[in-house]
Amino acid sequence: MSTYARQEAANVTLPSSLDEAVAALADMPSAVPVAGGTDLMASVNSGLLRPAALVGLGRISEIRGWQYADGAALLGAGLTHARMGRPDFAALIPALAAAARSAGPPQIRNAGTLGGNIASAAPTGDALPVLAALEASVILAGPDGDRELPVSHLLTGMDPLRPGELLAFVRIPLLHAPQTFLKATGRTGPGRAVASVALVVDPARRQVRCSVGAVAPVPLRPLEAEQWVAGLIDWDGERTLAPEACTAFGEYVAAACIPDQPGVELPPAAVQLRRTVAALSRRALGRALA
Amino acid sequence: MSSIIEGPGPVAETLAGEGGEPHGIGEPVPSTDALPKAQGTYPYAADLWAEGLLWAAVLRSPYPHARIVRIDTSDAVAMPGVRAVVTHEDVPGDAMHGRKVADRPVFAHDVVRHHGEPIAAVAADHPDTARLAAAAILVEYEVREPVTDPEKAFAAEPLHPDGNLIRHIPLQFGDPEAVGEVVVEGLYRVGRQDPAPIGAEAGLAVPRPDGGVELYVASTDPHADRDIAAACFGLEADRVKVVVTGVPGAMGDREDSGIQLPLGLLALRTGCPVKFVATREESFLGHAHRHPTLLRYRHHADADGRLVKVEAQVLLDAGAYADASSDALAAAVAFAAGPYVVPHVFVEGWVVRTNNPPSGHVRGEGAVQVCAAYEGQMDKLAAKLGLDPAEIRMRNVLATGDLLPTGQTVTCPAPVGELLKAVRDADLPPLPDGDDESQWLLPGGVSGAGEPGAVRRGVGYALGMVHLLGAEGADEVSTATVRIHDGRATVICAAVETGQGFTTLARQIVQEVLGVDDVRVLPSDTDQPPAGPAARGRHTWVSGGAVERAAKMVRTQLLQPLAAKFGMSVELLTIADGKITSYDGVLSTTVAETLDGKELWATAQCRPHPTDRLDDTGQGDAFVGLTFCAVRAVVDVDIELGAVRVVELAVAQDVGRVLNPRQLAARIEAGVTQGLGLALMEDLRAPRGIVKRPNLTGYPLPTALDAPDVRIVKLVEERDVVAPFGAKAVSAVPVVTSPAAIAAAVRAATGRPVNRLPIRPQAAVVKPPTP
C-alpha cells in the first residue's frame, strides 16, 4: 500500500472572471489564490506549504491589464513585472516600471505579478516602496462587494485581507510629475534589494514623497524629511535644489529610516546601510529634479 | 558575457576555418552531449527511476556541536509507509570513512560536529513520508559550545579523537635572518565558497541478487566512492558497483558520502531500489566547501622592488573532518609566495578542525586563497615603492629552472613573464560612451542606482599558479581501453565526464591516432579499471595519456600485419579518414578492409613520474606539473554604494598545447566566472556554526549580467615534455587567479585595502572625509 495519494486536479480551480474567483474562494475557504506563483510555488515545492486547493488567477483577463479612471490608473493585480517594464507603461508610471524592470531575472518578471508582490509583502518587494510613495490604494473584491483602502494599511496589517477577499486592482494617481525608483543590490545581476528608494515630486500638492524599501518589514516614509525638502523647493520657479540640500536630504532620510539607538553605537552593517540609503535618496531627489 | 579570442594564433585560425566536421587534436570538436543538455533531455541522477523504488530522507543535525544522548526511531518506524530506518547501529562495516583519513562517521553516534551532519536515514514509499518520518526520529542532544574560530581551535577541547590540528607544515627555505629594505605586512581573509553545482546531489541504489548493491550517482571518483561504500557496507569491493550518471556540475569531489552511504544501506536493508534527491538546503549543508582561510603576510623587498623574503602564516578551516584538507594545505604552503622568485621563504601553515561546515576539495584549493593574499602584498609593495603594479610583478616573475620554496626545481614551461606582458599590453576596454547614460551598464546593473559621477574605474593584475595532478606521492594512474570494430572505435575509461570535456578529448585522441571519425565513449562505472578522480586536470593528463597509448596499441595491431606483408615498418603507414596509405602511396586500403570483421582491443595505463611528500620543513619534489595564468581585471566601482561591476577580465594562460580551442575557451570562461563569484558574492555564512540561508537566494551566484567580457589575449603553447601531447589542464588556474585580479582592480579604483574575499560593498566604499 502506498501512502502516496496523487493530488487531484479538481483541487485547482481556474476561474475566468473576478466574480467566479470570489465565488470559488467562498466555496472553498481553505483555497489559496495563486497568480504568478513565484513565491507560493517555491514554498509548495519545498514542502513548507500544502494548500488544500488552489484558485488560479491566470485566466482572469480583467485583472491582467490596466485602465484609466478619474485621473488615476487602475492596474489589474495580475499585471506581470514584464508587462509593467515595457515602454508604454513606463510612460505612465515611470517609477513602477523601473521597479518592475529591476525585479529578478526575466523568468521571474514574466510570471510574477503586481498583486503577488503586494500579497506576499516581502520586505524586499520592489513595487512596494513605489506604491507607498505614490500613495496607491488597493481594491479588494470580496463576497460582500468591493472595498478600497490605502496600500500601506494592507501592508502594515492595519487592515488585512479578510477571508474570501481577493486583491483585484491597484489605483495609482497619475501625476504629471517626476518620479524615480533606485535600488541597491550590491551586484550587477538581478538580486534582492539591500535598500531601495522611490521618490515622487508632486508640484500639484507641492509635496515630495519618498519611500524606502527593504530596510524594514514595510516601506518607510520619512515624513519630516519630505516636508523639510518640500519647503526648500521653489515650486513656482525652477524647482531645483543645491547639491548640498540633496545631500542633507539623503542624510535626513537615512537617519529617519535607520535611527540612532540612544547610548549604543550603530553596528558597521547599519552604518553601511545608512550610507546606502543616503546615497540612494540623494540620487533619487537629484534625478527627479534634474 | 562575450568572449573575444584574438589572433593570430592557432585558436583564431581553427575557429575561423570551418571546413567540414572538425575532428582530431587541436580542433574545435563539439561535445556530443551539448545538444541534449541544452534541450533538457540529458538524463541526470535525479531523473533515475526503478520499478518499486523507495524514497530516502536523511535526518541532519540542527546543531554544530552536541552530544547525542539518545536516538529513538520507534515513532518513525511505526509510521505507515516507512520501510526502514537506519542509524549508526545499522552500519555493518567500518563506522568511519574518509577520502584521506577515515575520521568521519557514516552517521553521527556520540557527537555531532557540524550543522547538517547525518544522524539517521529513512526509506519510505513516498518522499514526503520519508521526510516526515525523518523528522519524527527523536534525538536528544546535549548542546555544546561550538568551536567556530579556527584560531581558537588550537587551544580548544579536542573536537575529535584525532585532535584539532589536522596538519602543520612549517616551510623553511633560505635564510631566516634575511631582511629587505622595504617591508609590507597584511592580513587577508577568504570566505567559504560553495561549489554550488547546478544540480543538487541525487542517487539511486539498487540491491543485487548476489547480496551486493549498485549505486547510480553522479560520482566524480567512482572507484574511491565504491571502496568507501564497500568498507561501510561490510562487503567486498566487487560486490558494490558505482555507476556514474549524468553529472550536473562538479567543482571538486562531487558527491556527498552522507547521501551515498545511507542510500546503499537502505537498499541493502529493504531489498528494494532506493532513490534520494537532495534539496538545495541539504546540498549546501552536506557537501564540501572551499576552506575559509586566514592569512598573515610580511613581504621584504629591495629598493628596486625585487623580493627578498616572504613570511606568511596560513590558517585553513577544515570544518569537522579532514577530507582533502592536507592537500589543500600543501598547495597553500608551496604556492604561498606565488609565481615569483623569492630567495627566502618562511611559511607556517596549519589546517584545523572546527564545528564549521566541512571543507574539502574545490577546484584550486589552497592556491586560490594564497593568491588573493600574495597579490595583495605585491600591490602594497608597488604602492610603497611607487612602482606600477605590473612592473613590480614583472621584476620578480618565475621562469623554468627557478626554485619553488619547496626546493623543487621548475622543470616544466613557466612562461610567467610572457603571460604578464600579454595582459599588460592588451588594449584596455573603452569607457562607456554615447550620450544616453541609461544605456551604460553601471555597477548596480540594468536600471540600477548607478550614477556615472560616482563610478571609478580600476585596473588590477594577478599572477596565479596551480599544480596539476595529485601531489605528494599520490599514485596518479589511469587506465583506458580502446576497441575498434567495423570502422567504429569505442573508448572505455572510468574517467568521469563532469562537463570538463573528457569524452570529447578522448574522441579527438582516438580520431587522431586511428583516423576514424566515429568514436564512442562509454559511460563510466566501477567494473571498468580505475581512472581516479576528475580533479586537478588529471583526466586531460593521465586519462588522455592512457587513451592515447591504448589507441596507439590498437593502431599497431591494425597495421602490423599489413606492414609485414608489404615489408615496411608501421611508421611508414598513415591512417586518415578511414584510409590506410603508405608513405610512397603504393599501398592504399581502408581500415574496414584491413580489419576484415575482426575486433581489436587494447588497454593501457598512464602513470606520471612519482612525487615526494613535503618533509618537516616543507621541502620536497611534491608536484608533477605546474600551470600558470595572468589576469588583468578592469572594474567599475560605485564608490558610494560599494557596488562593483567587473567590466573585463583579460586572461593569458600557459596551456602547453591547445587540444580543443572551443572547450579551452569555455573552461577559461567558466573558471574566471567562478573566480568572480568568490571575489564578489559567494560566501556561505555560518555564524556560530549554523549555516545561514542555504539557498540560491541567500547564496547568490554570478549571472550573465555579473559575468564580464572574458578576453583570452594569449594562450602560450610551450609543450610540457612530460605530459601527454605536451598539454596542461586549463580549468583550475583561472579560478585561482581571477579573484586576486578583481581585488587588485577594486584596490586601484578605491584606494581601499580590499583584504577580504568576497569583497563586501562596505570594503569598496570611499568614505567621505569626516567634517
Interface residues (C-beta under 8 A of the other chain):
Chain A: M1 S2 T3 Y4 S46 G47 A98 R101 S102 P105 L182 K183 A184 T185 G186 R187 T188 G189 P190 G191 R192 V194 P268 A269 V271 Q272 R275 T276 A279 L280 R283
Chain B: P80 G81 A124 D125 H126 D128 T129 R131 T279 E281 L441 P443 G444 G445 V446 S447 G448 A449 E451 A454 E640 L641 G642 A643 R645 L680 M681 T697 P700 P702 T703 A704 L705 D706 R760 P761 Q762 V765
